[in-house]
Amino acid sequence: MTSMTSMSRALLLVIAITIAIGSSTEARAQIVVTIAPPAAYIATSQPEYFEGRPVYWYNNSWYYRDHGRWSYYRREPVYLRDRRVHWAPQRRDEHRGNRHDVRRDDHHEDRRDGRYHYRR
Amino acid sequence: MMHSRWNSVFAAMLLIAAAACGGSSHSATEPPGGRTDDVAVATPQGDVATVGAGEEEDESTADLAEHHRHHHHGGFAMFIAMSLDTLNATPEQAAAIAKIQTDMRAAMAPAHDAEKAVLLALADGIAANKIDQSKVAAAITELSTAAASVHGAVADSLGALHATLTPPQRAALADKVEGHFEVWHDTNGPDESAARDARGGHLGKLARELALSPEQVETIRASFTSSRSRVPHFDRAEADAHVKAFAEAFESDAFDPKALSAGGSVNAHMAIWGITRTVHFYEAVLPVLTPEQRAKLADNIRRHANYQHNEIPS
């Protein structure tokens, strides 16, 4: 009887922990907010083209616009991952805490990342 | 018996736990119909209250804001021409796109020159500690006329561009034009509140460039705020409608730029609003500057005035 009580308590503890882990995972999933790329980023960044539309690499995800709403791929499509292989893995200042892969620009040495730079 | 009951309870609890764990893997926000199955919707930037159209600044976006603070003459045609650099066009398209870009810049040249005259008049006035209002006003009138003619002047180029780009590239161009407009509108907003100083506001940037004291900054802010009633209203709805009309037309198979009838007036309104705001801003700045700060600012404005669409050094 004592061993059964101990076993019951152990089982309850395992169940409680399991539920707690599951619940906290859910809670974490619910509070993740992914922000769409800023307007300036879209204006100045080169897209790739995938599934018949432009897609933009931002904060380590691929974003696209569909009927006015920005969406992103939770898992990187193989084609786009392969495209990124061709980019220079150049270190830059962190943007929102994440490293960007940026494009190698073969045409304009001064435009190191292929994005816009205002010269005057 | 006891074991059997415990097994049932245990199994039920595990099911509940498994459901709790598994329920987090997909949200209800996934868009329907995507061919790639693991996608999610992102929160719009509009919900984030920062400067630069919801920007955290990096070098490129800061450069873009700086451009849009001082150059308004081409309106949407300028946004289109600027967007051509980052379309990721194919090598086969490069020559055609370069020609279109050159032609568009030539078409915008009269407006560019008119804006340059305004900026140079401002720079001269700042250097002399007295802005020639009549000279500035005359130059703004010239700019208004020139900006209104830009849309018609680039119509053929826009037609050629539509024929050159693929449908996804046309969609990208529409994205970029909207992005440019958001940045331009945010950068040239009527507000220079303290909240913007550290996050892309013009006054904050100027304070860093000229080493303005806190007292100078607040005097400028108060003066600029009081001048807002003298700045003509900018009709955002008119511009938004033009952005939408352009995107819909340009992304369709048949595109007639001349059918975008509001293009000329929208460009003119943008140019007038933008340059008038610029003038009022520097008028608010001038009285508090030291001679050294005036000289530095005048030089800075002259460099903006003399820029020649040279984002890409030749």
Chai-1 contact restraints between the chains, C-beta under 6 A:
chainA,res_idxA,chainB,res_idxB,connection_type,confidence,min_distance_angstrom,max_distance_angstrom,comment,restraint_id
A,L11,B,F10,contact,1.0,0.0,6.0,A-B,restraint_1
A,I15,B,M13,contact,1.0,0.0,6.0,A-B,restraint_2
A,T18,B,A17,contact,1.0,0.0,6.0,A-B,restraint_3
A,I19,B,A17,contact,1.0,0.0,6.0,A-B,restraint_4
A,G22,B,A17,contact,1.0,0.0,6.0,A-B,restraint_5
A,G22,B,A20,contact,1.0,0.0,6.0,A-B,restraint_6
A,G22,B,C21,contact,1.0,0.0,6.0,A-B,restraint_7
A,S23,B,A20,contact,1.0,0.0,6.0,A-B,restraint_8
A,T25,B,C21,contact,1.0,0.0,6.0,A-B,restraint_9
A,T25,B,S24,contact,1.0,0.0,6.0,A-B,restraint_10
A,E26,B,A20,contact,1.0,0.0,6.0,A-B,restraint_11
A,E26,B,G23,contact,1.0,0.0,6.0,A-B,restraint_12
A,E26,B,S24,contact,1.0,0.0,6.0,A-B,restraint_13
A,A29,B,S24,contact,1.0,0.0,6.0,A-B,restraint_14
A,V33,B,T43,contact,1.0,0.0,6.0,A-B,restraint_15
A,T34,B,A42,contact,1.0,0.0,6.0,A-B,restraint_16
A,I35,B,T43,contact,1.0,0.0,6.0,A-B,restraint_17
A,A36,B,A42,contact,1.0,0.0,6.0,A-B,restraint_18
A,A36,B,P44,contact,1.0,0.0,6.0,A-B,restraint_19
A,A36,B,Q45,contact,1.0,0.0,6.0,A-B,restraint_20
A,P38,B,Q45,contact,1.0,0.0,6.0,A-B,restraint_21
A,P38,B,G54,contact,1.0,0.0,6.0,A-B,restraint_22
A,P38,B,E55,contact,1.0,0.0,6.0,A-B,restraint_23
A,A39,B,A53,contact,1.0,0.0,6.0,A-B,restraint_24
A,A39,B,G179,contact,1.0,0.0,6.0,A-B,restraint_25
A,A39,B,E182,contact,1.0,0.0,6.0,A-B,restraint_26
A,A39,B,V183,contact,1.0,0.0,6.0,A-B,restraint_27
A,A40,B,G52,contact,1.0,0.0,6.0,A-B,restraint_28
A,A40,B,A53,contact,1.0,0.0,6.0,A-B,restraint_29
A,A40,B,E55,contact,1.0,0.0,6.0,A-B,restraint_30
A,A40,B,T61,contact,1.0,0.0,6.0,A-B,restraint_31
A,A40,B,L64,contact,1.0,0.0,6.0,A-B,restraint_32
A,A40,B,V183,contact,1.0,0.0,6.0,A-B,restraint_33
A,I42,B,D175,contact,1.0,0.0,6.0,A-B,restraint_34
A,I42,B,G179,contact,1.0,0.0,6.0,A-B,restraint_35
A,A43,B,K176,contact,1.0,0.0,6.0,A-B,restraint_36
A,A43,B,G179,contact,1.0,0.0,6.0,A-B,restraint_37
A,A43,B,H180,contact,1.0,0.0,6.0,A-B,restraint_38
A,T44,B,S60,contact,1.0,0.0,6.0,A-B,restraint_39
A,T44,B,L64,contact,1.0,0.0,6.0,A-B,restraint_40
A,Q46,B,T86,contact,1.0,0.0,6.0,A-B,restraint_41
A,Q46,B,N88,contact,1.0,0.0,6.0,A-B,restraint_42
A,P47,B,N88,contact,1.0,0.0,6.0,A-B,restraint_43
A,P47,B,A172,contact,1.0,0.0,6.0,A-B,restraint_44
A,Y49,B,P168,contact,1.0,0.0,6.0,A-B,restraint_45
A,E51,B,R35,contact,1.0,0.0,6.0,A-B,restraint_46
A,G52,B,P168,contact,1.0,0.0,6.0,A-B,restraint_47
A,R53,B,P168,contact,1.0,0.0,6.0,A-B,restraint_48
A,R53,B,A171,contact,1.0,0.0,6.0,A-B,restraint_49
A,P54,B,P168,contact,1.0,0.0,6.0,A-B,restraint_50
A,P54,B,A171,contact,1.0,0.0,6.0,A-B,restraint_51
A,P54,B,A172,contact,1.0,0.0,6.0,A-B,restraint_52
A,D66,B,P31,contact,1.0,0.0,6.0,A-B,restraint_53
A,R69,B,V41,contact,1.0,0.0,6.0,A-B,restraint_54
A,W70,B,A42,contact,1.0,0.0,6.0,A-B,restraint_55
A,S71,B,P31,contact,1.0,0.0,6.0,A-B,restraint_56
A,S71,B,V39,contact,1.0,0.0,6.0,A-B,restraint_57
A,S71,B,V41,contact,1.0,0.0,6.0,A-B,restraint_58
A,Y72,B,A42,contact,1.0,0.0,6.0,A-B,restraint_59
A,Y73,B,T36,contact,1.0,0.0,6.0,A-B,restraint_60
A,Y73,B,V39,contact,1.0,0.0,6.0,A-B,restraint_61
A,R74,B,D38,contact,1.0,0.0,6.0,A-B,restraint_62
A,R74,B,A40,contact,1.0,0.0,6.0,A-B,restraint_63
A,R75,B,D38,contact,1.0,0.0,6.0,A-B,restraint_64
A,P77,B,T36,contact,1.0,0.0,6.0,A-B,restraint_65
A,H95,B,D58,contact,1.0,0.0,6.0,A-B,restraint_66
A,R96,B,E56,contact,1.0,0.0,6.0,A-B,restraint_67
A,H108,B,I312,contact,1.0,0.0,6.0,A-B,restraint_68
A,D110,B,P313,contact,1.0,0.0,6.0,A-B,restraint_69
A,R115,B,S60,contact,1.0,0.0,6.0,A-B,restraint_70
A,Y116,B,S60,contact,1.0,0.0,6.0,A-B,restraint_71
A,Y116,B,L64,contact,1.0,0.0,6.0,A-B,restraint_72
A,H117,B,D63,contact,1.0,0.0,6.0,A-B,restraint_73
A,Y118,B,D63,contact,1.0,0.0,6.0,A-B,restraint_74
A,Y118,B,E66,contact,1.0,0.0,6.0,A-B,restraint_75
A,Y118,B,H67,contact,1.0,0.0,6.0,A-B,restraint_76
A,R119,B,N310,contact,1.0,0.0,6.0,A-B,restraint_77
A,R119,B,E311,contact,1.0,0.0,6.0,A-B,restraint_78
A,R119,B,P313,contact,1.0,0.0,6.0,A-B,restraint_79
A,R120,B,R303,contact,1.0,0.0,6.0,A-B,restraint_80
A,R120,B,H304,contact,1.0,0.0,6.0,A-B,restraint_81
A,R120,B,Y307,contact,1.0,0.0,6.0,A-B,restraint_82
